């Protein structure tokens, strides 16, 4: 095993950790029929997941199965 493998793995882990750091989460709902995008939040991770699930169920009950619901990371500008 090459000597720099451990160093390379540590660098990858550090980069992945930095990518997951954020200021919160936003739930996005995208309607492909109208092109409309709605953002809800910011939330912590668990609350965003719960909100996304609630919106998905609400859209499904309303016959809007084409609406995409997703959770994205929020990065506040400095």
LINGI-V12573 format. One record per backbone hydrogen bond with DSSP energy under -1.0 kcal/mol. CO is the residue of the C=O (numbers start at 1). NH is the residue of the N-H. If there is no record, write none. Layout:
co->CO nh->NH
co->CO nh->NH
//
This chain:
co->2 nh->5
co->4 nh->8
co->5 nh->9
co->6 nh->10
co->7 nh->11
co->8 nh->12
co->9 nh->13
co->10 nh->14
co->11 nh->15
co->12 nh->16
co->13 nh->17
co->14 nh->18
co->15 nh->19
co->16 nh->20
co->24 nh->74
co->25 nh->43
co->26 nh->72
co->27 nh->40
co->28 nh->70
co->29 nh->38
co->30 nh->68
co->31 nh->35
co->36 nh->31
co->38 nh->29
co->40 nh->27
co->43 nh->25
co->44 nh->48
co->45 nh->49
co->46 nh->50
co->47 nh->51
co->48 nh->52
co->49 nh->53
co->50 nh->54
co->51 nh->55
co->52 nh->56
co->53 nh->57
co->54 nh->58
co->55 nh->59
co->56 nh->60
co->57 nh->61
co->58 nh->62
co->59 nh->64
co->60 nh->63
co->64 nh->67
co->68 nh->30
co->70 nh->28
co->72 nh->26
co->74 nh->23
//
